């Protein structure tokens, strides 16, 4: 079980399989590296797959943790440095995209050649002048209510989280995936999840996007329950070198809902990046 030690001594457990260009898979809130199983299984012949369980999640969780997005970004930089990875194609799903953005801004850019943003917004909260966060107009007041519900009623909250991952209107097709996700998400520590949710909803990367000049593939699910098409369009317009591939049969998790197509699109995007040993353009 590969482990890299973070700056504060926390053990960051990760999968490390295959060979080729490093493919870093950064999972979303309340999930874990196992949610990228179709990529680990399908792409290890072409890439070196590195998939961490982020602090507060599954194998990298320790009792009493109150993780934050900046901490997770520091952990990611420790992982990149500890494994001495270069020319990395990084995939950030949901919260994982925020962790990657923070890590890039804080010094990881020299190790990452390209990025895939899977169904995420640069700001989750909605408010004056911004309605491209979570569907339903999630506000700061609602964050406090959600956090209270998480800590008091996680067994009731976690099944709703699992259902919202997958495409609206395709529940029967995704029944097995939903059932599996419910069981995995229910195992999380509600205190750690509440801490991360507070940190996640405090982030705002809108002004930082123009500084993230690496090639980026924006990969939303057209049937997402969480974000609309306008959110992906905003990312493509704001990032200096971004293109769009919308997954028309997917919700919040195209890598799970359309795994073969996702892997194909990912492989094609990687083929257009500079060679793995090349230094990125500042």
Short mmCIF file of the C-alpha atoms (twelve columns), coordinates in Angstrom:
data_MODEL
# 
_entry.id   MODEL 
# 
loop_
_atom_site.group_PDB 
_atom_site.id 
_atom_site.type_symbol 
_atom_site.label_atom_id 
_atom_site.label_alt_id 
_atom_site.label_comp_id 
_atom_site.label_asym_id 
_atom_site.label_seq_id 
_atom_site.Cartn_x 
_atom_site.Cartn_y 
_atom_site.Cartn_z 
_atom_site.pdbx_PDB_model_num 
ATOM 1   C CA . UNK A 1   0.000   0.000  0.000   1 
ATOM 2   C CA . UNK A 2   2.003   3.041  -1.225  1 
ATOM 3   C CA . UNK A 3   2.152   5.968  1.214   1 
ATOM 4   C CA . UNK A 4   3.529   9.494  0.990   1 
ATOM 5   C CA . UNK A 5   3.869   11.499 4.200   1 
ATOM 6   C CA . UNK A 6   2.388   14.999 4.187   1 
ATOM 7   C CA . UNK A 7   4.124   17.977 5.802   1 
ATOM 8   C CA . UNK A 8   2.277   17.436 9.098   1 
ATOM 9   C CA . UNK A 9   2.955   13.701 9.177   1 
ATOM 10  C CA . UNK A 10  -0.390  12.559 7.778   1 
ATOM 11  C CA . UNK A 11  -0.111  9.407  5.669   1 
ATOM 12  C CA . UNK A 12  -1.550  9.913  2.177   1 
ATOM 13  C CA . UNK A 13  -2.331  6.453  0.836   1 
ATOM 14  C CA . UNK A 14  -2.526  6.080  -2.913  1 
ATOM 15  C CA . UNK A 15  -2.661  3.579  -5.739  1 
ATOM 16  C CA . UNK A 16  0.321   3.523  -8.123  1 
ATOM 17  C CA . UNK A 17  -0.014  1.120  -11.044 1 
ATOM 18  C CA . UNK A 18  0.875   0.864  -14.730 1 
ATOM 19  C CA . UNK A 19  3.515   2.680  -16.744 1 
ATOM 20  C CA . UNK A 20  3.728   5.630  -19.112 1 
ATOM 21  C CA . UNK A 21  2.805   9.272  -18.669 1 
ATOM 22  C CA . UNK A 22  1.650   9.848  -15.060 1 
ATOM 23  C CA . UNK A 23  -2.135  10.116 -14.821 1 
ATOM 24  C CA . UNK A 24  -3.106  11.668 -11.493 1 
ATOM 25  C CA . UNK A 25  -6.729  10.970 -10.524 1 
ATOM 26  C CA . UNK A 26  -8.054  13.311 -7.821  1 
ATOM 27  C CA . UNK A 27  -11.446 12.304 -6.480  1 
ATOM 28  C CA . UNK A 28  -14.326 14.432 -5.269  1 
ATOM 29  C CA . UNK A 29  -15.770 15.197 -1.859  1 
ATOM 30  C CA . UNK A 30  -16.952 12.178 0.192   1 
ATOM 31  C CA . UNK A 31  -15.631 9.648  -2.350  1 
ATOM 32  C CA . UNK A 32  -12.223 7.968  -2.765  1 
ATOM 33  C CA . UNK A 33  -9.741  6.643  -5.324  1 
ATOM 34  C CA . UNK A 34  -11.945 3.607  -5.963  1 
ATOM 35  C CA . UNK A 35  -14.418 5.845  -7.785  1 
ATOM 36  C CA . UNK A 36  -11.808 5.907  -10.583 1 
ATOM 37  C CA . UNK A 37  -11.745 2.106  -10.926 1 
ATOM 38  C CA . UNK A 38  -12.760 2.204  -14.634 1 
ATOM 39  C CA . UNK A 39  -9.724  4.384  -15.356 1 
ATOM 40  C CA . UNK A 40  -7.339  2.315  -13.219 1 
ATOM 41  C CA . UNK A 41  -8.566  -0.863 -14.900 1 
ATOM 42  C CA . UNK A 42  -8.775  0.498  -18.426 1 
ATOM 43  C CA . UNK A 43  -5.760  2.792  -18.711 1 
ATOM 44  C CA . UNK A 44  -2.950  1.185  -16.698 1 
ATOM 45  C CA . UNK A 45  -1.549  -0.229 -19.921 1 
ATOM 46  C CA . UNK A 46  -0.998  3.273  -21.289 1 
ATOM 47  C CA . UNK A 47  -0.428  5.441  -18.209 1 
ATOM 48  C CA . UNK A 48  1.137   5.314  -14.784 1 
ATOM 49  C CA . UNK A 49  -2.004  5.667  -12.679 1 
ATOM 50  C CA . UNK A 50  -1.572  7.536  -9.390  1 
ATOM 51  C CA . UNK A 51  -4.832  7.796  -7.448  1 
ATOM 52  C CA . UNK A 52  -4.710  9.062  -3.855  1 
ATOM 53  C CA . UNK A 53  -7.325  8.804  -1.174  1 
ATOM 54  C CA . UNK A 54  -7.329  12.426 -0.088  1 
ATOM 55  C CA . UNK A 55  -6.941  13.453 3.538   1 
ATOM 56  C CA . UNK A 56  -10.149 12.754 5.472   1 
ATOM 57  C CA . UNK A 57  -11.214 9.990  3.069   1 
ATOM 58  C CA . UNK A 58  -11.000 6.210  3.280   1 
ATOM 59  C CA . UNK A 59  -7.392  4.969  3.673   1 
ATOM 60  C CA . UNK A 60  -5.980  8.473  4.333   1 
ATOM 61  C CA . UNK A 61  -8.407  9.318  7.120   1 
ATOM 62  C CA . UNK A 62  -7.448  9.582  10.777  1 
ATOM 63  C CA . UNK A 63  -9.810  10.312 13.662  1 
ATOM 64  C CA . UNK A 64  -10.047 13.949 14.655  1 
ATOM 65  C CA . UNK A 65  -9.134  15.394 11.267  1 
ATOM 66  C CA . UNK A 66  -10.760 18.643 10.111  1 
ATOM 67  C CA . UNK A 67  -9.387  18.842 6.569   1 
ATOM 68  C CA . UNK A 68  -9.484  21.886 4.298   1 
ATOM 69  C CA . UNK A 69  -8.956  22.462 0.580   1 
ATOM 70  C CA . UNK A 70  -5.537  24.144 1.119   1 
ATOM 71  C CA . UNK A 71  -4.423  21.150 3.196   1 
ATOM 72  C CA . UNK A 72  -5.491  18.738 0.468   1 
ATOM 73  C CA . UNK A 73  -3.609  20.835 -2.085  1 
ATOM 74  C CA . UNK A 74  -0.471  20.704 0.088   1 
ATOM 75  C CA . UNK A 75  -0.894  16.925 0.339   1 
ATOM 76  C CA . UNK A 76  -1.124  16.706 -3.440  1 
ATOM 77  C CA . UNK A 77  2.078   18.689 -3.881  1 
ATOM 78  C CA . UNK A 78  3.768   16.375 -1.368  1 
ATOM 79  C CA . UNK A 79  2.592   13.414 -3.432  1 
ATOM 80  C CA . UNK A 80  3.873   14.897 -6.690  1 
ATOM 81  C CA . UNK A 81  7.219   15.764 -5.096  1 
ATOM 82  C CA . UNK A 82  7.519   12.504 -3.189  1 
ATOM 83  C CA . UNK A 83  7.006   10.440 -6.329  1 
ATOM 84  C CA . UNK A 84  8.964   12.972 -8.438  1 
ATOM 85  C CA . UNK A 85  6.241   13.021 -11.071 1 
ATOM 86  C CA . UNK A 86  6.625   15.203 -14.169 1 
ATOM 87  C CA . UNK A 87  4.592   15.663 -17.324 1 
ATOM 88  C CA . UNK A 88  1.490   14.718 -15.355 1 
ATOM 89  C CA . UNK A 89  -2.008  14.642 -16.807 1 
ATOM 90  C CA . UNK A 90  -4.166  15.498 -13.789 1 
ATOM 91  C CA . UNK A 91  -7.870  14.715 -13.581 1 
ATOM 92  C CA . UNK A 92  -9.844  16.628 -10.973 1 
ATOM 93  C CA . UNK A 93  -13.372 15.404 -10.387 1 
ATOM 94  C CA . UNK A 94  -15.682 17.853 -8.568  1 
ATOM 95  C CA . UNK A 95  -13.835 18.983 -5.409  1 
ATOM 96  C CA . UNK A 96  -10.715 17.367 -6.879  1 
ATOM 97  C CA . UNK A 97  -10.607 20.143 -9.478  1 
ATOM 98  C CA . UNK A 98  -10.481 22.766 -6.729  1 
ATOM 99  C CA . UNK A 99  -7.680  20.877 -4.989  1 
ATOM 100 C CA . UNK A 100 -5.731  20.793 -8.246  1 
ATOM 101 C CA . UNK A 101 -6.316  24.490 -8.950  1 
ATOM 102 C CA . UNK A 102 -5.027  25.360 -5.474  1 
ATOM 103 C CA . UNK A 103 -2.002  23.085 -5.898  1 
ATOM 104 C CA . UNK A 104 -1.199  24.592 -9.311  1 
ATOM 105 C CA . UNK A 105 -1.395  28.121 -7.931  1 
ATOM 106 C CA . UNK A 106 0.810   27.131 -4.996  1 
ATOM 107 C CA . UNK A 107 3.683   25.677 -7.007  1 
ATOM 108 C CA . UNK A 108 2.693   22.377 -8.632  1 
ATOM 109 C CA . UNK A 109 2.493   23.798 -12.169 1 
ATOM 110 C CA . UNK A 110 6.024   22.656 -13.086 1 
ATOM 111 C CA . UNK A 111 4.949   19.019 -12.671 1 
ATOM 112 C CA . UNK A 112 1.591   19.096 -14.489 1 
ATOM 113 C CA . UNK A 113 1.331   19.135 -18.276 1 
ATOM 114 C CA . UNK A 114 -2.443  19.182 -18.596 1 
ATOM 115 C CA . UNK A 115 -5.649  18.997 -16.617 1 
ATOM 116 C CA . UNK A 116 -9.145  17.578 -16.979 1 
ATOM 117 C CA . UNK A 117 -11.914 19.295 -14.995 1 
ATOM 118 C CA . UNK A 118 -14.810 16.888 -14.440 1 
ATOM 119 C CA . UNK A 119 -18.131 18.660 -13.725 1 
ATOM 120 C CA . UNK A 120 -17.055 21.421 -11.355 1 
ATOM 121 C CA . UNK A 121 -17.513 25.152 -10.804 1 
ATOM 122 C CA . UNK A 122 -14.846 27.666 -9.747  1 
ATOM 123 C CA . UNK A 123 -17.248 28.832 -7.051  1 
ATOM 124 C CA . UNK A 124 -19.900 26.567 -5.527  1 
ATOM 125 C CA . UNK A 125 -21.931 29.204 -3.715  1 
ATOM 126 C CA . UNK A 126 -24.349 31.417 -5.607  1 
ATOM 127 C CA . UNK A 127 -24.947 35.066 -4.868  1 
ATOM 128 C CA . UNK A 128 -25.023 38.547 -6.336  1 
ATOM 129 C CA . UNK A 129 -23.716 38.393 -9.891  1 
ATOM 130 C CA . UNK A 130 -22.991 34.651 -9.810  1 
ATOM 131 C CA . UNK A 131 -25.564 31.933 -10.474 1 
ATOM 132 C CA . UNK A 132 -23.327 29.258 -11.998 1 
ATOM 133 C CA . UNK A 133 -22.595 27.449 -8.745  1 
ATOM 134 C CA . UNK A 134 -24.631 24.524 -7.457  1 
ATOM 135 C CA . UNK A 135 -28.056 24.131 -8.996  1 
ATOM 136 C CA . UNK A 136 -30.850 25.350 -6.743  1 
ATOM 137 C CA . UNK A 137 -29.081 28.544 -5.684  1 
ATOM 138 C CA . UNK A 138 -26.928 27.183 -2.853  1 
ATOM 139 C CA . UNK A 139 -26.060 30.093 -0.531  1 
ATOM 140 C CA . UNK A 140 -23.841 30.687 2.502   1 
ATOM 141 C CA . UNK A 141 -26.827 30.371 4.832   1 
ATOM 142 C CA . UNK A 142 -27.653 26.982 3.326   1 
ATOM 143 C CA . UNK A 143 -24.061 25.869 3.879   1 
ATOM 144 C CA . UNK A 144 -24.504 26.236 7.631   1 
ATOM 145 C CA . UNK A 145 -27.718 24.218 7.470   1 
ATOM 146 C CA . UNK A 146 -26.105 21.506 5.361   1 
ATOM 147 C CA . UNK A 147 -23.095 21.242 7.677   1 
ATOM 148 C CA . UNK A 148 -25.383 20.883 10.703  1 
ATOM 149 C CA . UNK A 149 -27.340 18.143 8.949   1 
ATOM 150 C CA . UNK A 150 -24.153 16.298 7.998   1 
ATOM 151 C CA . UNK A 151 -22.829 16.139 11.523  1 
ATOM 152 C CA . UNK A 152 -26.195 15.205 13.059  1 
ATOM 153 C CA . UNK A 153 -27.707 12.928 10.417  1 
ATOM 154 C CA . UNK A 154 -24.981 11.528 8.138   1 
ATOM 155 C CA . UNK A 155 -26.755 8.155  7.641   1 
ATOM 156 C CA . UNK A 156 -29.745 10.049 6.234   1 
ATOM 157 C CA . UNK A 157 -27.708 12.602 4.250   1 
ATOM 158 C CA . UNK A 158 -25.229 10.251 2.552   1 
ATOM 159 C CA . UNK A 159 -27.741 8.345  0.337   1 
ATOM 160 C CA . UNK A 160 -28.934 11.652 -1.138  1 
ATOM 161 C CA . UNK A 161 -25.341 12.568 -1.947  1 
ATOM 162 C CA . UNK A 162 -24.856 9.249  -3.757  1 
ATOM 163 C CA . UNK A 163 -28.013 9.658  -5.834  1 
ATOM 164 C CA . UNK A 164 -27.078 13.179 -6.938  1 
ATOM 165 C CA . UNK A 165 -23.809 11.964 -8.430  1 
ATOM 166 C CA . UNK A 166 -25.586 10.191 -11.269 1 
ATOM 167 C CA . UNK A 167 -27.629 11.422 -14.222 1 
ATOM 168 C CA . UNK A 168 -31.146 12.596 -13.679 1 
ATOM 169 C CA . UNK A 169 -33.577 10.339 -15.539 1 
ATOM 170 C CA . UNK A 170 -31.186 7.371  -15.801 1 
ATOM 171 C CA . UNK A 171 -31.690 5.927  -12.319 1 
ATOM 172 C CA . UNK A 172 -32.557 2.407  -13.539 1 
ATOM 173 C CA . UNK A 173 -29.457 2.238  -15.737 1 
ATOM 174 C CA . UNK A 174 -27.285 3.418  -12.829 1 
ATOM 175 C CA . UNK A 175 -28.981 1.395  -10.079 1 
ATOM 176 C CA . UNK A 176 -25.940 -0.765 -9.303  1 
ATOM 177 C CA . UNK A 177 -23.599 2.246  -9.311  1 
ATOM 178 C CA . UNK A 178 -25.928 4.195  -7.016  1 
ATOM 179 C CA . UNK A 179 -26.205 1.292  -4.560  1 
ATOM 180 C CA . UNK A 180 -22.411 0.916  -4.459  1 
ATOM 181 C CA . UNK A 181 -21.845 4.667  -4.021  1 
ATOM 182 C CA . UNK A 182 -24.356 4.802  -1.160  1 
ATOM 183 C CA . UNK A 183 -22.384 2.193  0.760   1 
ATOM 184 C CA . UNK A 184 -19.024 3.852  0.128   1 
ATOM 185 C CA . UNK A 185 -20.148 7.384  0.987   1 
ATOM 186 C CA . UNK A 186 -21.907 6.231  4.164   1 
ATOM 187 C CA . UNK A 187 -18.531 5.068  5.547   1 
ATOM 188 C CA . UNK A 188 -17.144 8.611  5.755   1 
ATOM 189 C CA . UNK A 189 -16.518 10.504 8.984   1 
ATOM 190 C CA . UNK A 190 -19.245 13.199 9.096   1 
ATOM 191 C CA . UNK A 191 -17.031 15.625 11.021  1 
ATOM 192 C CA . UNK A 192 -14.337 15.445 8.357   1 
ATOM 193 C CA . UNK A 193 -16.911 15.805 5.578   1 
ATOM 194 C CA . UNK A 194 -18.499 18.817 7.263   1 
ATOM 195 C CA . UNK A 195 -15.115 20.500 7.662   1 
ATOM 196 C CA . UNK A 196 -14.304 19.944 3.999   1 
ATOM 197 C CA . UNK A 197 -17.730 21.141 2.869   1 
ATOM 198 C CA . UNK A 198 -17.232 24.393 4.780   1 
ATOM 199 C CA . UNK A 199 -13.830 24.840 3.154   1 
ATOM 200 C CA . UNK A 200 -15.057 23.867 -0.308  1 
ATOM 201 C CA . UNK A 201 -17.915 26.365 -0.237  1 
ATOM 202 C CA . UNK A 202 -15.516 29.121 0.883   1 
ATOM 203 C CA . UNK A 203 -13.372 28.778 -2.260  1 
ATOM 204 C CA . UNK A 204 -13.605 31.139 -5.227  1 
ATOM 205 C CA . UNK A 205 -11.234 30.537 -8.150  1 
ATOM 206 C CA . UNK A 206 -12.933 32.781 -10.707 1 
ATOM 207 C CA . UNK A 207 -10.236 35.450 -10.638 1 
ATOM 208 C CA . UNK A 208 -7.478  32.808 -10.682 1 
ATOM 209 C CA . UNK A 209 -8.594  30.935 -13.793 1 
ATOM 210 C CA . UNK A 210 -6.750  33.214 -16.285 1 
ATOM 211 C CA . UNK A 211 -3.492  32.349 -14.492 1 
ATOM 212 C CA . UNK A 212 -3.963  28.612 -15.140 1 
ATOM 213 C CA . UNK A 213 -2.455  28.482 -18.616 1 
ATOM 214 C CA . UNK A 214 -1.946  24.735 -18.968 1 
ATOM 215 C CA . UNK A 215 -3.998  22.801 -21.558 1 
ATOM 216 C CA . UNK A 216 -7.329  21.946 -19.968 1 
ATOM 217 C CA . UNK A 217 -10.212 19.730 -20.972 1 
ATOM 218 C CA . UNK A 218 -13.508 20.775 -19.381 1 
ATOM 219 C CA . UNK A 219 -15.630 17.630 -19.078 1 
ATOM 220 C CA . UNK A 220 -19.145 18.212 -17.706 1 
ATOM 221 C CA . UNK A 221 -22.031 15.783 -17.647 1 
ATOM 222 C CA . UNK A 222 -24.928 17.147 -19.689 1 
ATOM 223 C CA . UNK A 223 -27.396 15.516 -17.264 1 
ATOM 224 C CA . UNK A 224 -25.650 16.729 -14.108 1 
ATOM 225 C CA . UNK A 225 -27.864 17.443 -11.118 1 
ATOM 226 C CA . UNK A 226 -25.199 19.774 -9.702  1 
ATOM 227 C CA . UNK A 227 -24.004 22.132 -12.457 1 
ATOM 228 C CA . UNK A 228 -25.469 23.468 -15.686 1 
ATOM 229 C CA . UNK A 229 -23.985 23.977 -19.124 1 
ATOM 230 C CA . UNK A 230 -23.276 27.638 -18.335 1 
ATOM 231 C CA . UNK A 231 -20.762 26.618 -15.671 1 
ATOM 232 C CA . UNK A 232 -18.659 24.654 -18.149 1 
ATOM 233 C CA . UNK A 233 -18.908 27.474 -20.687 1 
ATOM 234 C CA . UNK A 234 -17.618 29.930 -18.070 1 
ATOM 235 C CA . UNK A 235 -14.570 27.714 -17.437 1 
ATOM 236 C CA . UNK A 236 -13.798 27.392 -21.148 1 
ATOM 237 C CA . UNK A 237 -14.091 31.158 -21.605 1 
ATOM 238 C CA . UNK A 238 -11.980 31.971 -18.526 1 
ATOM 239 C CA . UNK A 239 -9.127  29.471 -18.856 1 
ATOM 240 C CA . UNK A 240 -6.419  30.484 -21.373 1 
ATOM 241 C CA . UNK A 241 -6.113  27.078 -23.067 1 
ATOM 242 C CA . UNK A 242 -9.331  25.138 -22.583 1 
ATOM 243 C CA . UNK A 243 -11.636 23.057 -24.703 1 
ATOM 244 C CA . UNK A 244 -14.968 21.394 -23.965 1 
ATOM 245 C CA . UNK A 245 -16.173 17.814 -24.168 1 
ATOM 246 C CA . UNK A 246 -19.648 17.347 -22.685 1 
ATOM 247 C CA . UNK A 247 -20.740 13.791 -21.884 1 
ATOM 248 C CA . UNK A 248 -24.337 13.654 -23.028 1 
ATOM 249 C CA . UNK A 249 -25.432 10.530 -21.122 1 
ATOM 250 C CA . UNK A 250 -23.750 11.436 -17.828 1 
ATOM 251 C CA . UNK A 251 -24.511 13.323 -14.668 1 
ATOM 252 C CA . UNK A 252 -21.804 14.447 -12.241 1 
ATOM 253 C CA . UNK A 253 -19.522 11.454 -12.908 1 
ATOM 254 C CA . UNK A 254 -18.833 10.853 -16.626 1 
ATOM 255 C CA . UNK A 255 -15.832 8.676  -15.734 1 
ATOM 256 C CA . UNK A 256 -18.236 6.240  -14.046 1 
ATOM 257 C CA . UNK A 257 -21.313 6.662  -16.240 1 
ATOM 258 C CA . UNK A 258 -19.589 6.593  -19.658 1 
ATOM 259 C CA . UNK A 259 -16.233 5.038  -18.742 1 
ATOM 260 C CA . UNK A 260 -15.177 3.743  -22.152 1 
ATOM 261 C CA . UNK A 261 -15.891 7.046  -23.857 1 
ATOM 262 C CA . UNK A 262 -14.263 8.964  -20.992 1 
ATOM 263 C CA . UNK A 263 -11.104 6.848  -21.252 1 
ATOM 264 C CA . UNK A 264 -11.012 7.355  -25.010 1 
ATOM 265 C CA . UNK A 265 -11.414 11.119 -24.733 1 
ATOM 266 C CA . UNK A 266 -8.773  11.243 -21.988 1 
ATOM 267 C CA . UNK A 267 -6.310  9.259  -24.086 1 
ATOM 268 C CA . UNK A 268 -6.842  11.520 -27.098 1 
ATOM 269 C CA . UNK A 269 -6.348  14.629 -24.978 1 
ATOM 270 C CA . UNK A 270 -3.131  13.204 -23.510 1 
ATOM 271 C CA . UNK A 271 -1.790  12.547 -27.018 1 
ATOM 272 C CA . UNK A 272 -1.885  16.279 -27.742 1 
ATOM 273 C CA . UNK A 273 0.157   17.260 -24.684 1 
ATOM 274 C CA . UNK A 274 3.917   17.896 -24.730 1 
ATOM 275 C CA . UNK A 275 6.036   14.770 -24.169 1 
ATOM 276 C CA . UNK A 276 6.084   13.641 -20.552 1 
ATOM 277 C CA . UNK A 277 9.694   14.729 -20.059 1 
ATOM 278 C CA . UNK A 278 9.279   18.216 -21.527 1 
ATOM 279 C CA . UNK A 279 9.332   21.267 -19.260 1 
ATOM 280 C CA . UNK A 280 6.038   23.207 -19.201 1 
ATOM 281 C CA . UNK A 281 5.883   26.718 -20.617 1 
ATOM 282 C CA . UNK A 282 5.867   29.258 -17.743 1 
# 
